[in-house]
Amino acid sequence: MANFEMQVTEYMSSPAETIPLGSSLVEADARMTASGISALAVLDPDGRIVGVISQTDLLRAAEYTNGQTFVLPDRPVEELMMSPAVTVSPEDKVSAAARAMVKNRVHRVFVAS
């Protein structure tokens, strides 16, 4: 169990796995699978987090046809990503991150300056 009074920088995974705007859902799936993770931060051309794409988003977009169980449409991540991504400051405590997760009904937050 996390110590809710520690700073998020002591608890977070770093660096965050990311994908640029304009990338395909297929590419997002490949990156998540290769990294063993369930979501990616979506970055704009300036490297700012503008959204998050998750495996749940991919499952919702999947098309089921002719015996294939999981075919992703050729669409960019920004069509399905949650935006804005929920972020906290590096100075925030884990308790602040937990409150943000509950308030926004999400499973992850990103640490951004």
N, C-alpha and C positions, 0 to 999 in steps of 0.2 A: 504494500500500500504506500502511496506517495506521502511524503511529508508536505502538507499543504502550505507550509510557511517558507519552503525553499523557493528560490527564484526559478522561473521556468527554464532558464538557461542551464540549470544544473540537472534538469529532468528530461529535456527535449532530445530528440534525435536530430543529428546535424551531420551533413547538410540535408535540407529537405529535398525530396525527389520532386523534380519539376518537369514541365512540358511547356513549350511556347504556344501562344495563340496561333491558330491556323493548322496545328497538328491534327491528324485524323484520330478518330476513335480507335481504329485498329492499332495505331502507334501507341496510344495511351494504354491499351490493353497489353501490348507487348512489353512496355516499360514496367507496368505494375507486376506482370507475371515474372519478368526477369529479376526484379528487385524484391519480390515477395511481399509487396505492400498492397494496400487497398485504396489508395488515393494519391493524386498528384496535385501539387500547386500549379496553377496555370499562370504563366508570366507574360506580361506585355513586352514589346520590344525594348523597353528601358529596364527590364528585369524586375518590375514591380508585380507583386501577387495581385491578380485581378479576379481569381476564382479558384475553384477546386472541382476536379472531376474524380468520381469514385467508381468502384466496381459496381455499386448499386445503380449508378447512372447508366453504366454500360449494359447491365442486365435489362434495364427498362427499355433501352434502345434496340436490343437484339431482335433480329428477325428470325423466325423459325420457318424454314421451308424445306420441303422434300427430304426429310430424314436428317437434315443438318440441324443440330440443336442450338448452335450459337453462331450466328453470322451478324457481324456488326455492319451497319450501313456506312457508306463512304461519306461521312459528315465530319465537320471540324468540331473540336472539343468545346468551343465557345457556344455551340448550339445547345449543349446539355449541361454545361458546368453550372455549379451554384456560384452566384456572384452577388455581392462581393464575398470573398472568403472571410471567415472569422479570424481575426488576428489579435494578438496581444503583444505588449511591449517586452523587450528583453529584461526590463527591470521588474516586471510583474511577478507576483508570487503564483505558485501552482493553484492556490485557491481562486485567484482571479480568472485563471484559464478555465477552471472547473465551472465557475459561475457563468462564464461566457458560453461554454458548451451547453449547459443546462438551459440558459436563456434562449439560445439560438437553435436548440434541439439538433445539435451536430455531434459527431463522434471525434472531431479533431479541430484543433486551432493551429494556426501558424504564428510563429514568432517573427515579427517584422519591426524594423526601426522606423 
